[in-house]
Amino acid sequence: MSILEYNGAAMIAMAGKDCVGIAADRRLGIQAQTVSTDFTKVFKMNDTIHVGLGGLATDVQTLHNILKFRMGLYELREEREMTPQVFSHLLSTLLYEKRFGPYFVEPIVAGLDAKTNKPFLSSMDLIGAPVQTKDFVVSGTCTGNLYGMCETLYKPDLEPDALFETLAQALLASVDRDALSGWGGVVHIITKDGVTTRELKGRQD
């Protein structure tokens, strides 16, 4: 078993019409043993940026703390809020710096450009090699399932409510076929008016 699969995760970020959504499951396990059912994997970095960190749970929490610190430094020095593109580059370089002893995390970034309201999506591997897409990105232990569901359900220019429904259905259907992730989920929809967060109840096994 890969160290990235040790705790289990399932995450999706998807673009809509002037909105973007990110969803993740809530399970924290030690291989097949479930330890917690309310583990946070998606973190709000500011009003327009959320990051999903899937992988080794200790590194998820460590990396989140480092990102909060580096973001605070940027805002103090630059006197402006970080854009999703800059945040993605920051995360990528942060991971690449540690490439010889990496954080065992495969992150996804979902953000909304504050000026144009255009969605931004990126994902990267554990040494920070980034991929930017216009539709959706996935990460975790059931990426095959997630890709299949997203390709089936995704349509361009979804409104916020339709985007939530698509993310929720894709996530729940995917984790039902993966033993290492599940136990419900959480979906965040980012629009120019703010962030809407809804919790999902899933199969509890």
C-alpha positions in Angstrom: 0.0 0.0 0.0 1.2 3.5 -0.9 1.8 5.9 2.0 -0.6 8.2 0.2 -3.4 5.6 0.7 -2.7 5.0 4.4 -5.5 7.3 5.7 -7.9 7.4 2.7 -9.4 10.4 0.9 -11.7 11.4 -1.9 -11.8 14.9 -3.2 -13.3 16.7 -6.3 -13.1 20.4 -7.4 -15.3 21.4 -10.3 -15.9 24.7 -12.2 -19.3 26.2 -12.9 -20.7 29.4 -14.3 -19.0 32.2 -12.3 -18.7 29.7 -9.4 -16.5 26.9 -8.3 -17.1 23.9 -6.0 -14.9 21.6 -3.9 -16.0 18.5 -2.1 -14.3 15.9 0.1 -15.2 12.9 2.2 -14.9 12.9 6.1 -13.2 9.6 6.9 -9.9 9.3 8.7 -8.6 5.7 8.8 -5.6 3.6 9.4 -5.8 1.4 6.4 -9.1 -0.5 6.8 -9.7 0.7 10.4 -11.9 3.8 10.7 -10.5 6.2 13.4 -12.6 9.3 12.8 -15.6 10.3 10.8 -15.3 14.1 10.9 -11.7 14.7 9.6 -11.3 18.0 7.6 -9.5 17.7 4.3 -10.7 20.9 2.6 -9.5 24.2 4.1 -10.7 27.8 3.4 -7.6 29.9 2.8 -9.5 33.2 2.1 -12.9 34.2 0.7 -12.1 33.0 -2.9 -9.6 30.1 -2.3 -10.2 26.6 -0.9 -7.5 23.9 -0.9 -8.1 20.2 -0.6 -5.3 18.1 0.9 -5.6 14.4 0.4 -2.9 12.0 1.6 -1.1 11.3 4.9 -3.2 12.9 7.7 -0.2 14.3 9.6 1.2 15.9 6.5 -2.3 17.3 5.7 -2.4 19.2 9.0 1.3 20.3 8.8 1.0 21.6 5.2 -2.2 23.5 6.1 -0.5 25.3 8.9 2.5 26.2 6.7 0.2 27.5 4.0 -1.7 29.7 6.5 1.6 31.1 7.7 3.0 31.7 4.1 -0.3 33.3 3.1 -0.2 35.6 6.0 3.3 36.7 5.2 2.3 37.4 1.6 -0.6 39.6 2.6 1.5 41.5 5.1 4.3 42.1 2.6 2.1 42.8 -0.5 -0.8 44.4 1.2 -3.3 42.6 -1.0 -5.1 39.3 -1.0 -3.6 36.3 -2.8 -5.2 35.2 -6.1 -5.9 31.5 -6.7 -3.2 31.4 -9.4 -0.5 32.8 -7.0 -1.7 30.4 -4.3 -1.3 27.5 -6.6 2.2 28.5 -7.5 3.1 29.0 -3.8 1.8 25.5 -3.0 3.7 24.0 -6.0 7.0 25.6 -5.0 6.5 24.7 -1.3 6.1 21.0 -2.3 9.0 21.1 -4.8 11.3 22.5 -2.1 10.8 19.3 -0.1 11.1 16.9 -3.1 13.8 14.8 -1.5 11.7 14.2 1.6 8.2 15.2 0.4 5.0 15.9 2.2 2.8 12.9 1.3 -0.1 15.0 0.0 -1.7 15.4 -3.4 -3.5 18.8 -3.2 -6.2 20.3 -5.3 -6.9 24.1 -5.4 -10.3 25.6 -6.2 -10.7 29.4 -6.4 -12.6 32.3 -8.0 -10.8 35.2 -9.6 -12.0 38.2 -7.6 -12.0 40.6 -10.6 -13.4 38.4 -13.4 -15.4 35.8 -11.3 -13.8 33.1 -13.5 -13.2 29.7 -11.8 -9.6 28.4 -11.3 -8.8 24.8 -10.7 -5.4 23.1 -10.3 -4.1 19.8 -8.9 -0.6 18.6 -8.2 1.4 15.6 -7.2 3.4 15.3 -4.0 6.4 17.1 -5.5 4.3 20.0 -6.8 4.0 19.3 -10.6 0.9 21.3 -11.4 -2.0 20.6 -13.7 -4.6 23.3 -14.5 -7.9 22.4 -16.0 -11.2 24.1 -17.0 -13.6 21.4 -15.9 -12.7 19.3 -12.8 -9.8 17.9 -10.8 -9.8 14.9 -8.4 -7.5 13.5 -5.8 -7.5 10.6 -3.2 -7.7 6.8 -3.1 -10.6 6.4 -5.6 -9.5 8.7 -8.4 -10.6 6.2 -11.1 -14.2 6.2 -9.7 -14.2 10.0 -9.3 -13.0 10.6 -12.9 -15.7 8.3 -14.2 -18.5 9.9 -12.3 -17.3 13.5 -13.1 -17.0 12.7 -16.8 -20.5 11.3 -16.7 -22.2 14.1 -14.7 -20.2 17.2 -15.6 -21.7 19.8 -17.9 -20.1 23.2 -18.7 -21.5 26.4 -17.1 -23.4 24.8 -14.2 -25.3 27.2 -11.8 -24.3 27.0 -8.1 -27.2 24.7 -7.1 -26.6 22.3 -10.1 -22.9 22.3 -9.3 -23.6 21.3 -5.7 -25.8 18.5 -6.9 -23.3 17.2 -9.4 -20.4 17.3 -6.9 -22.5 15.6 -4.2 -23.7 12.8 -6.5 -20.2 12.2 -8.0 -18.6 12.1 -4.5 -21.2 9.8 -2.9 -21.3 7.3 -5.8 -17.5 7.2 -5.9 -16.8 6.6 -2.2 -19.4 3.8 -2.1 -17.0 1.7 -4.2 -13.9 2.5 -2.2 -13.2 1.0 1.2 -10.7 3.7 2.3 -12.9 6.8 1.9 -16.5 7.7 2.7 -18.5 8.4 5.8 -20.4 11.3 4.3 -18.8 14.4 2.9 -18.7 18.2 2.7 -19.3 20.4 -0.3 -18.2 24.1 -0.5 -19.6 26.3 -3.4 -17.6 29.5 -3.9 -19.4 32.4 -5.6 -18.8 36.2 -5.8 -21.4 36.6 -2.9 -19.6 34.1 -0.6 -19.1 30.5 0.3 -22.0 28.0 0.8 -21.1 24.9 2.7 -23.3 21.8 2.9 -22.7 18.5 4.6 -23.6 15.2 3.0 -24.7 12.0 4.8 -23.4 8.9 3.2 -23.2 5.2 3.9 -21.7 4.5 7.3 -19.6 1.4 6.6 
